Amino acid sequence: MATDIYISSPSESVLDEVRRRCAGIKLCVLLTMARMTPNIEAFLARYGSIIQKLALDCGAFSLNNSNLGLTSEQLFARLIGFAKANGHRFELMFSYDGHFGPDSFEDNQAYLLELEEHGLPVVPVIHNLTNHEVDTFIRGGYEYVAIGQCKHRTRPEVLFPAVYKLHSHGVKVHLFGITDYDLLVGCPAASCDSKSWLDDAKTGVVRFWNPAKAADNKTDLIYFPDIQGKTKAGTHVYHNYKDLDVFIQYIGGFGLTLEDLLGLRAVTYREFLGIMYYKTLETVIAEKHAQNPLIL
């Protein structure tokens, strides 16, 4: 099965690079209500040619972790109004989950029911993988559910039983913030989303699927420091990278050079390569799932 990897909150500058350098590519893009583009029609007119699917995040995570100048009630009201007007544009719309704790089911369920009363086909979000939530949404007949912040959710022994159970009952699963190859390759998730490409780019890192690497997970993290001599744990400083020639050939296919990844627009170019990494990962995961008899 294919796993759609949604690119979270891309800037217009990086989408311009994708459109210019990768004609014909199609991306899955997640937009957040917390920082919604002021003109969705203009956004889609400009970038619709490179967007395959859109997902709408409620913005609660951003609200809880950033200073947006909004209350939870104001953001929820904005979500209702925007979703009513634009819901038809989105493949997925996630329910409002203003509470992320393991005992937040009742609070988030109230938001879910109110959104459904407005006729909005929102995807509920699970925040506890070991209580009743998985079974509740299976019994509720939902076509799609999302797994948000949950205790130990990146441990296969915690995540996989929940996802496989939902999958066995015909429920598609979206994984918030999980795009790690070693998890996705063994997990029948229908979709996930990533902000890693943004975080990587800002810290000087490019994620590269290295075809010359013998390991099953061919991900290499290549570091472009802003100060000579600086290193970063878990990465290869670019000038010491043993497969630098392979990487140079790869980025050259997009018309980029090593100098581009160190220059004035380096962050945008690193963001672009981050998006390309996750697009490659979509293809790789689909191929691996096709070979796994447990994932149909």
Number of C-alpha atoms within 10 A of each C-alpha: 16 18 22 23 25 27 24 23 17 17 12 13 12 18 20 15 16 24 18 10 15 14 10 11 14 16 23 20 23 25 21 20 20 20 13 14 15 8 8 12 12 11 12 13 9 14 14 16 14 20 16 12 17 19 21 25 26 25 23 21 18 15 19 14 8 10 8 12 8 11 11 14 10 10 21 23 12 15 23 19 13 14 23 14 10 13 18 11 16 15 13 19 23 22 29 28 25 20 17 20 12 15 12 15 19 10 14 20 16 13 17 21 15 14 20 14 10 12 12 19 18 22 21 24 28 23 25 23 23 15 12 11 16 21 14 11 18 18 10 9 11 17 15 22 24 22 23 21 21 17 15 12 19 14 10 15 10 15 20 20 14 21 24 19 14 23 20 13 12 14 20 19 25 27 24 18 16 20 21 16 18 12 16 24 21 16 22 26 25 21 21 24 21 23 19 20 23 22 13 19 23 15 15 21 28 28 23 20 20 19 14 10 12 8 9 8 15 14 17 18 21 23 26 25 17 12 7 7 7 10 14 15 8 10 16 19 20 18 12 10 16 11 15 16 9 14 20 13 13 17 16 12 11 15 10 16 16 16 10 16 24 16 11 10 11 18 22 20 23 26 30 24 25 25 28 20 18 26 19 14 23 20 13 17 22 16 14 15 20 13 12 13 7 11 17 12
